Amino acid sequence: MVEDGEFRVGMEFSSREAVIKAVKEVSLISRRYCWVIRRYNGSHTCTRATISQDHSKLDSITIAEAIKPLVEADPSLKVKSVIAEVESKFNYTEPSAVVHFETMPTYQGDELVGDIRVLHRVFWSYYPCIRAFRHCKPIVQVDGTHLYGKYKGCLLVAVSQDGNNNIVPIAFAIVEGETSDAWHFFLSNLRQHVVTRDSVGLISDRHESINAAVERSNGAWSPPRAFHMFCIRHIESNFLRKFKAPYLQKLVVNIGYSRTVREYEYALAFDGGYRWGHMTTNLMECINSVLKDARNLPITALVKATFYRLNELFTRKRAEAESRINAGHVFSDIVTSKLHANQIASGNIQVDRIPCRHVFACCANQRLDWQLYVHDVYKMDQVRRVYRARFRPLGNPATWPAYNGPRFIPNPYLRRVMKGRPRMTRFLNEMDTRMLRRPR
């Protein structure tokens, strides 16, 4: 079976029995090391003992048939018993999130307390977000933002973008600060659990901790597996601070936005197309503004806020994609809208993977289909796949599996000593032009 549960022409199976279990009436042909369906008659019914982990087969009808005898025998059957029955019968556990945390020991005087640990760092990514990134642009933007609650710390976030220019958050972490070790913890887990594909563009500011974490990644975030690039706005700010030349500031930005080889030879800033047209970390800034009010919350409430807001985002974007597909659209708004026509006319196919006017002209001259030269990420079917996976409801905590691990406590050294909302301690720089106009 394939990932989405549908058959395809040319699909190969490891054994004859695997085909028979998957479909009712088939005509098989034996090839070397595999069996191939030659003719398929009728609809198939999955009867495998193990349900695939994308749970496309484990619907309400299948579950109802499995638990019907149990409910008839005991109408007061608890939900946790139903979950246990499904897991044991189908050998299936629905993945809901990837969580990795680091702790520190707790001491009472000079004695080690074994059943209590200090929560040091925690990384989490929801399963729908992990699935979503497989169908997004191969671009990742990362940034950190301070927490404003009772305890100090930073929230690290990684986002990507779908083919319709929608921001897709893919991973989070709460750390003690933007240190080299903290960024190494975040980027390592991000690479291991979420960003598993290669030739990915990583965009960040020029924070030394991020640079150090990339260098410590043993090639995981270095070419050819990944290409670390900087936000052009931060480069502009650093340039202005270093050389004090406002009349050259705009030229620096223009150099960064050079897209073609001819412009590269003139400006020496050609990036090979790994940016996908993203020159700044604006996607991250948008997410930071969305989570701004959540930064005052305790950790548990903050994690819940990311869960529910992402659930609402995926539900809404899934409906929008379905509506557009049902209306007969093949490509996203970015490709077909009149607003984007000017960008297509002046763009370059190597940067955005959207045909420029020269490609349109060549296709018209040679009677070729220009749609073949649009990257798959801009197709509505691919956009729909971004939001296909659904968030598993948290449910009643009484139904959750029992936790037998150590008790976690916050780091007492990170507790704020002053009462009330923390004062702004961030130094304004050249990027804060609007705030600099205000009185202090």
C-alpha positions as CSV (number, residue, x, y, z in Angstrom):
1,M,0.0,0.0,0.0
2,V,1.2,3.5,-0.7
3,E,1.1,6.4,1.7
4,D,-2.2,7.8,0.7
5,G,-3.9,4.3,0.5
6,E,-4.6,4.4,-3.2
7,F,-3.4,2.1,-6.0
8,R,-1.3,3.3,-8.8
9,V,-0.1,2.0,-12.2
10,G,3.2,0.2,-11.9
11,M,2.9,-0.4,-8.1
12,E,5.0,-3.3,-6.9
13,F,4.3,-5.7,-4.0
14,S,6.8,-7.8,-2.1
15,S,4.7,-11.0,-2.2
16,R,1.7,-12.6,-3.8
17,E,-0.1,-12.8,-0.5
18,A,0.3,-9.1,0.1
19,V,-1.7,-8.4,-3.1
20,I,-4.4,-10.9,-2.3
21,K,-4.9,-9.3,1.2
22,A,-5.2,-5.9,-0.3
23,V,-7.6,-6.6,-3.2
24,K,-10.4,-9.1,-4.1
25,E,-10.1,-9.8,-7.8
26,V,-6.7,-9.3,-9.4
27,S,-4.7,-10.8,-12.2
28,L,-1.0,-11.1,-11.2
29,I,2.2,-11.3,-13.1
30,S,5.5,-12.4,-11.5
31,R,8.6,-10.3,-12.0
32,R,12.0,-10.6,-10.4
33,Y,11.8,-10.1,-6.6
34,C,8.2,-8.7,-6.8
35,W,4.6,-9.2,-7.9
36,V,2.7,-6.7,-10.0
37,I,-1.0,-6.2,-10.6
38,R,-1.7,-6.8,-14.3
39,R,-5.5,-6.4,-14.1
40,Y,-7.7,-5.2,-11.2
41,N,-11.4,-5.8,-11.0
42,G,-13.7,-4.4,-8.2
43,S,-13.0,-2.3,-5.2
44,H,-10.5,-3.4,-2.6
45,T,-10.9,-3.9,1.1
46,C,-7.9,-3.6,3.3
47,T,-7.7,-6.7,5.6
48,R,-4.2,-6.4,6.8
49,A,-3.5,-7.1,10.4
50,T,-1.6,-3.9,10.7
51,I,-3.1,-0.5,9.8
52,S,-0.7,2.0,8.1
53,Q,0.3,4.8,10.4
54,D,-1.4,7.5,8.3
55,H,-4.7,5.9,9.6
56,S,-6.5,6.3,6.2
57,K,-8.1,2.9,6.7
58,L,-8.8,3.2,10.4
59,D,-12.1,5.0,10.1
60,S,-15.2,5.0,12.5
61,I,-16.7,2.0,10.7
62,T,-13.6,-0.2,11.3
63,I,-13.4,0.8,14.9
64,A,-17.2,0.2,15.5
65,E,-16.9,-3.3,14.1
66,A,-13.9,-4.0,16.3
67,I,-15.4,-2.8,19.6
68,K,-19.1,-3.8,19.0
69,P,-18.8,-7.1,20.9
70,L,-17.1,-5.4,23.8
71,V,-19.7,-2.7,24.1
72,E,-22.5,-5.3,23.9
73,A,-20.9,-7.2,26.7
74,D,-20.2,-4.1,28.8
75,P,-22.0,-0.9,27.9
76,S,-20.0,1.0,30.5
77,L,-16.8,0.4,28.6
78,K,-14.3,3.2,29.1
79,V,-12.5,5.1,26.3
80,K,-9.1,3.9,27.4
81,S,-10.3,0.3,27.0
82,V,-11.4,1.1,23.5
83,I,-8.0,2.6,22.7
84,A,-6.2,-0.4,24.1
85,E,-8.4,-2.8,22.1
86,V,-7.7,-0.9,18.8
87,E,-3.9,-0.9,19.5
88,S,-3.8,-4.6,20.3
89,K,-6.1,-5.7,17.5
90,F,-4.6,-3.7,14.7
91,N,-1.1,-3.1,16.1
92,Y,-1.7,0.6,15.6
93,T,-0.8,3.6,17.6
94,E,-1.6,6.9,16.1
95,P,1.4,9.3,16.3
96,S,0.3,12.7,17.6
97,A,3.6,14.5,18.2
98,V,7.3,14.2,18.5
99,V,8.6,15.4,21.9
100,H,12.2,15.5,23.1
101,F,13.3,17.1,26.3
102,E,16.5,17.6,28.3
103,T,16.5,17.8,32.1
104,M,19.0,18.6,34.9
105,P,19.3,16.9,38.3
106,T,17.7,18.3,41.4
107,Y,19.6,18.5,44.7
108,Q,18.4,19.0,48.3
109,G,21.5,20.2,49.9
110,D,24.2,17.9,48.7
111,E,21.9,15.0,48.1
112,L,20.5,14.1,44.7
113,V,16.7,13.9,44.5
114,G,15.9,11.0,42.1
115,D,12.2,11.5,41.4
116,I,12.4,15.2,40.6
117,R,14.1,16.7,37.5
118,V,14.6,20.3,36.4
119,L,13.1,20.9,32.9
120,H,15.9,22.4,30.9
121,R,14.8,22.3,27.3
122,V,11.8,20.8,25.4
123,F,11.3,20.3,21.6
124,W,8.0,19.4,20.1
125,S,6.5,19.0,16.6
126,Y,3.0,17.7,15.8
127,Y,2.6,14.8,13.4
128,P,0.4,16.9,10.9
129,C,3.2,19.5,10.8
130,I,5.8,16.8,10.1
131,R,3.6,15.4,7.3
132,A,2.9,18.9,6.0
133,F,6.6,19.8,5.4
134,R,7.0,16.9,2.9
135,H,4.7,18.9,0.6
136,C,5.9,22.4,1.3
137,K,8.7,24.4,-0.3
138,P,12.1,23.0,0.7
139,I,12.7,26.2,2.8
140,V,12.9,26.6,6.5
141,Q,13.1,29.8,8.5
142,V,14.1,29.8,12.2
143,D,14.0,32.4,14.9
144,G,13.7,32.9,18.6
145,T,11.5,35.1,20.8
146,H,11.6,35.8,24.5
147,L,9.1,34.5,27.0
148,Y,7.4,37.0,29.2
149,G,6.0,34.8,31.9
150,K,7.1,34.1,35.5
151,Y,10.2,32.4,34.1
152,K,12.8,33.6,31.6
153,G,13.5,31.7,28.5
154,C,13.1,31.7,24.7
155,L,10.6,30.1,22.3
156,L,12.3,28.8,19.2
157,V,10.1,28.3,16.1
158,A,10.7,26.8,12.6
159,V,8.3,27.6,9.8
160,S,8.0,26.7,6.1
161,Q,5.6,27.8,3.3
162,D,3.2,25.9,1.1
163,G,2.7,26.5,-2.7
164,N,0.0,29.1,-2.0
165,N,2.3,31.3,0.2
166,N,0.7,30.2,3.4
167,I,2.9,30.0,6.5
168,V,3.2,26.5,7.9
169,P,4.8,26.2,11.4
170,I,6.6,22.9,11.7
171,A,8.4,22.8,15.1
172,F,8.8,24.5,18.4
173,A,11.2,24.5,21.4
174,I,11.4,26.2,24.8
175,V,15.0,26.7,25.9
176,E,16.9,28.8,28.4
177,G,18.0,31.3,25.9
178,E,19.5,31.8,22.4
179,T,22.7,30.0,23.3
180,S,24.8,27.8,21.0
181,D,23.8,24.7,22.9
182,A,20.1,25.6,22.8
183,W,20.2,26.2,19.0
184,H,22.1,22.9,18.6
185,F,19.4,21.1,20.5
186,F,16.7,22.7,18.4
187,L,18.3,22.3,15.0
188,S,19.4,18.7,15.7
189,N,15.8,17.6,16.6
190,L,14.4,19.6,13.7
191,R,16.7,17.8,11.3
192,Q,16.1,14.4,12.8
193,H,12.4,14.4,13.1
194,V,10.9,17.0,10.8
195,V,13.3,18.3,8.0
196,T,14.5,14.9,6.8
197,R,14.8,15.9,3.1
198,D,17.9,17.2,1.5
199,S,18.7,20.3,-0.6
200,V,16.8,22.5,2.0
201,G,17.4,26.2,2.4
202,L,17.7,27.4,6.0
203,I,17.2,31.2,6.5
204,S,18.0,32.9,9.8
205,D,19.4,36.1,11.2
206,R,23.2,36.4,11.7
207,H,23.0,35.2,15.3
208,E,26.4,33.7,16.3
209,S,24.7,31.0,18.2
210,I,22.9,29.8,15.1
211,N,26.1,29.9,13.1
212,A,27.8,27.8,15.8
213,A,25.0,25.3,15.9
214,V,25.1,24.9,12.1
215,E,28.9,24.3,12.3
216,R,28.3,21.6,15.0
217,S,25.7,19.8,12.9
218,N,28.3,17.4,11.3
219,G,27.1,18.4,7.8
220,A,23.3,18.1,8.6
221,W,22.8,21.8,7.9
222,S,25.6,22.3,5.4
223,P,25.9,21.7,1.6
224,P,24.8,19.6,-0.2
225,R,22.2,18.6,2.5
226,A,21.2,22.1,3.4
227,F,22.2,25.7,2.5
228,H,22.3,28.2,5.4
229,M,21.5,31.7,4.2
230,F,21.0,35.0,6.0
231,C,18.0,37.4,6.2
232,I,18.8,40.4,3.9
233,R,17.2,42.8,6.4
234,H,19.7,41.8,9.0
235,I,22.6,42.1,6.6
236,E,21.3,45.6,5.7
237,S,21.2,46.5,9.4
238,N,24.7,45.2,10.0
239,F,26.1,47.0,7.0
240,L,24.6,50.3,8.1
241,R,25.9,49.9,11.6
242,K,29.4,49.0,10.4
243,F,29.9,51.6,7.6
244,K,27.4,54.4,8.5
245,A,26.5,54.9,4.9
246,P,22.7,55.2,4.5
247,Y,23.1,56.1,0.7
248,L,24.5,52.5,0.2
249,Q,21.9,50.8,2.3
250,K,19.4,50.4,-0.5
251,L,22.1,49.0,-2.8
252,V,22.9,46.2,-0.4
253,V,19.2,45.1,-0.5
254,N,19.2,45.3,-4.3
255,I,22.3,43.1,-4.4
256,G,20.6,40.6,-2.2
257,Y,17.5,40.5,-4.4
258,S,19.5,39.7,-7.6
259,R,17.9,36.7,-9.3
260,T,19.4,36.2,-12.7
261,V,23.0,35.2,-13.8
262,R,23.4,38.6,-15.5
263,E,22.4,40.4,-12.3
264,Y,24.8,38.0,-10.4
265,E,27.7,38.9,-12.5
266,Y,26.9,42.6,-11.8
267,A,26.0,42.3,-8.1
268,L,27.7,39.1,-7.0
269,A,24.8,37.8,-5.0
270,F,23.3,34.9,-6.9
271,D,22.1,32.2,-4.5
272,G,21.5,29.2,-6.8
273,G,17.7,29.3,-6.2
274,Y,17.8,27.7,-2.7
275,R,16.0,30.7,-1.2
276,W,12.8,30.2,-3.4
277,G,12.6,34.0,-3.5
278,H,12.7,34.4,0.3
279,M,15.1,37.1,1.2
280,T,14.0,37.8,4.8
281,T,12.7,36.0,7.8
282,N,9.3,37.7,7.5
283,L,7.6,34.4,7.9
284,M,9.1,34.0,11.3
285,E,8.2,37.6,12.3
286,C,4.5,36.8,11.4
287,I,4.5,33.7,13.6
288,N,6.1,35.7,16.4
289,S,3.3,38.2,16.3
290,V,0.7,35.5,16.3
291,L,2.2,33.9,19.4
292,K,2.9,37.2,21.1
293,D,0.1,36.9,23.6
294,A,1.0,33.2,24.3
295,R,4.5,34.2,25.4
296,N,3.1,35.3,28.8
297,L,1.6,31.8,29.5
298,P,3.1,29.0,31.4
299,I,4.7,26.2,29.4
300,T,1.8,23.8,29.4
301,A,-0.7,26.6,28.4
302,L,1.8,27.8,25.7
303,V,2.0,24.3,24.2
304,K,-1.8,24.0,24.2
305,A,-2.0,27.3,22.5
306,T,0.2,26.1,19.6
307,F,-1.9,22.9,19.4
308,Y,-5.3,24.5,19.1
309,R,-4.1,27.4,16.8
310,L,-2.4,24.9,14.4
311,N,-5.5,22.7,14.5
312,E,-7.7,25.7,13.5
313,L,-5.2,26.7,10.8
314,F,-5.0,23.2,9.2
315,T,-8.8,22.9,9.3
316,R,-9.3,26.2,7.6
317,K,-6.6,25.7,5.0
318,R,-7.7,22.2,4.2
319,A,-11.2,23.5,3.5
320,E,-9.9,26.3,1.3
321,A,-7.8,23.8,-0.7
322,E,-10.7,21.4,-1.2
323,S,-12.9,24.3,-2.3
324,R,-10.4,25.5,-4.9
325,I,-9.9,21.9,-6.2
326,N,-13.7,21.4,-6.4
327,A,-13.9,24.6,-8.4
328,G,-11.6,23.1,-11.0
329,H,-8.4,24.9,-10.2
330,V,-5.2,23.0,-10.9
331,F,-2.7,25.6,-9.5
332,S,-2.6,27.9,-6.5
333,D,-3.5,31.5,-6.5
334,I,0.2,32.4,-6.7
335,V,0.4,31.0,-10.2
336,T,-3.0,31.9,-11.6
337,S,-3.8,35.3,-10.0
338,K,-3.5,38.5,-12.1
339,L,-1.7,40.1,-9.2
340,H,1.2,37.7,-9.7
341,A,1.4,38.2,-13.4
342,N,3.8,41.1,-13.1
343,Q,6.1,38.9,-10.9
344,I,6.0,36.1,-13.4
345,A,6.9,38.5,-16.2
346,S,9.9,39.8,-14.4
347,G,10.9,36.6,-12.4
348,N,13.2,33.7,-13.1
349,I,12.2,30.1,-13.3
350,Q,15.3,29.1,-11.3
351,V,14.2,31.2,-8.3
352,D,10.5,30.6,-7.9
353,R,10.1,27.5,-10.1
354,I,7.3,29.4,-11.9
355,P,7.7,30.0,-15.7
356,C,8.9,33.5,-16.7
357,R,7.7,35.3,-19.8
358,H,10.5,33.8,-21.8
359,V,9.4,30.3,-21.0
360,F,5.8,31.2,-22.0
361,A,7.1,32.5,-25.3
362,C,9.2,29.4,-26.0
363,C,6.3,27.1,-25.1
364,A,4.0,29.0,-27.4
365,N,6.5,28.8,-30.2
366,Q,7.2,25.1,-29.8
367,R,3.5,24.2,-28.9
368,L,4.5,22.9,-25.5
369,D,2.4,22.9,-22.4
370,W,3.7,25.6,-20.0
371,Q,2.1,23.8,-17.1
372,L,4.9,21.2,-17.2
373,Y,7.4,23.8,-16.2
374,V,5.5,24.8,-13.0
375,H,6.9,23.1,-9.9
376,D,4.6,20.5,-8.2
377,V,4.6,22.5,-5.0
378,Y,2.3,25.1,-6.7
379,K,-0.3,22.5,-7.7
380,M,-3.5,22.4,-5.6
381,D,-3.3,18.7,-5.1
382,Q,0.1,19.3,-3.4
383,V,-1.3,22.2,-1.3
384,R,-4.1,19.9,-0.2
385,R,-1.6,17.3,0.9
386,V,0.1,19.9,3.2
387,Y,-3.1,20.0,5.4
388,R,-4.3,16.4,4.9
389,A,-3.2,15.0,8.2
390,R,-5.5,15.9,11.1
391,F,-4.7,16.7,14.7
392,R,-5.7,14.1,17.2
393,P,-8.1,15.5,19.8
394,L,-6.5,15.7,23.2
395,G,-9.6,14.3,24.9
396,N,-10.2,13.9,28.6
397,P,-7.0,13.7,30.6
398,A,-8.6,10.8,32.5
399,T,-8.3,8.7,29.3
400,W,-4.6,9.4,28.9
401,P,-2.0,6.7,29.6
402,A,-0.7,6.8,33.2
403,Y,2.6,8.6,33.6
404,N,5.2,7.0,35.9
405,G,8.2,9.1,35.2
406,P,9.9,11.8,37.4
407,R,8.2,15.0,38.3
408,F,9.4,18.1,36.4
409,I,10.0,21.4,38.1
410,P,11.0,24.8,36.5
411,N,14.5,26.1,36.8
412,P,14.6,28.3,39.9
413,Y,17.5,30.3,38.5
414,L,15.3,31.5,35.5
415,R,12.5,32.9,37.7
416,R,12.0,36.6,37.4
417,V,12.6,38.6,40.5
418,M,10.6,41.6,39.6
419,K,6.8,41.6,39.7
420,G,4.6,42.8,36.9
421,R,5.2,42.7,33.2
422,P,8.9,42.7,32.3
423,R,10.2,46.0,30.9
424,M,11.5,46.1,27.3
425,T,15.2,45.5,27.4
426,R,15.8,45.1,23.7
427,F,18.1,47.6,22.1
428,L,16.5,49.3,19.1
429,N,18.6,49.2,15.9
430,E,18.3,50.3,12.3
431,M,15.5,47.8,11.6
432,D,13.2,49.4,14.2
433,T,12.7,52.6,12.2
434,R,9.0,53.0,13.3
435,M,9.8,52.5,17.0
436,L,12.8,54.9,16.8
437,R,10.4,57.7,15.9
438,R,8.5,57.3,19.1
439,P,9.6,59.0,22.4
440,R,11.3,56.7,24.9
